[in-house]
């Protein structure tokens, strides 16, 4: 009860294109590179200190760009932040002094 169209183990199917060793090697290298990129992305997502450094760098860059593009707005923002911190300190000391 042998089927003449059955594919033997290890034999290539007629519908499957034959690929050279160089093509197979290139596919393997491409897959390895994709795997490395995926593992690097996972490692970055799980590395909180690295993410914090990256976020701080992005914040510094955006502040430097804003300062360069709009120096008056930057100065106003810094002034407002100083006033807000000073007001919070004064209110905090007053609240602590009442207790």
N, C-alpha and C positions, 0 to 999 in steps of 0.2 A: 504494500500500500504506500508506495513512494510517490511523492508529488514531484513532477519534473520542474515545476516553477518555484519550488522551495529554495530559500536562500540558505546556503551552508554557513555554519558559524565561521566567522573570520573572513568570509568572502564579501566583496563589495556589492551592494545592490545596484542594479542597472540604472535606477533613477538617481542615485547619488553620484554627483560629479567627483572625479578623482582629483585629489589635491596633492601637490608636491610637498616634499619635506620642508622646503623653505616657506611655503604658505602656512603649513601647520605650525612651524616655529614662530612665524610672525603673529599668528592668531594667539598662540600661547603667551607671547610677550605682551600683546595688547591686553589680554585678560589679566595678566599679572599687574600691569600698570593700572588697570581699572580697579583691581582689588586693593592695590596700595593706596590709590586715591580714596577709595571708600573707607579703608581702615584709618587713614589720616583724618578724614572728616568725622568719623566716630570718635577718635581720640580727642579731637578738638572740642567736640560737643561735651565730652565727659570731663575735660580738663578745665575746671572752673577758674583757677588762677590765671591760666593762659587766656581764657575768655575775658577776664577782668582787665588784664594788661592790654588786650586788643581793643576793648571798649574805651579804656582810658586814652589810648593812642588816637582812636577815632575822635573822641571828644576834644583832645588837644588840637588836633588838625582842624576840626571844624571851628573851634574858637579862634585859632590863628587866622583862618581864612576870613571869618567874620570881622576880626579886628583889622585885618588888612583892607577889606572891602568897605567897612563902615566904622571908622574910628570913633565918630561921635556917638553912635548907637552903642558901641562897645563901652565907652567911658560912662555913658548913662546907665548901662546895665551894671557895671562894676559899682558905681555910686549907689544904685538902688540896693544892691546886695550888701554893701557896707552898712547902709542905713537899716536894712532888715535885720542883720546880725546884731548891730548895736541895740536896736529896739528890743530884740529878743533877750539880749543879755541884761538890759536894764529891767525889763519886766520880770525876768527870772530872779534877779537879785532882790527886787522888791517883794516878790512872792515868797522867796526864801526868808527874807527878813521879818515877815509877819508871823512866821511860825515859831 
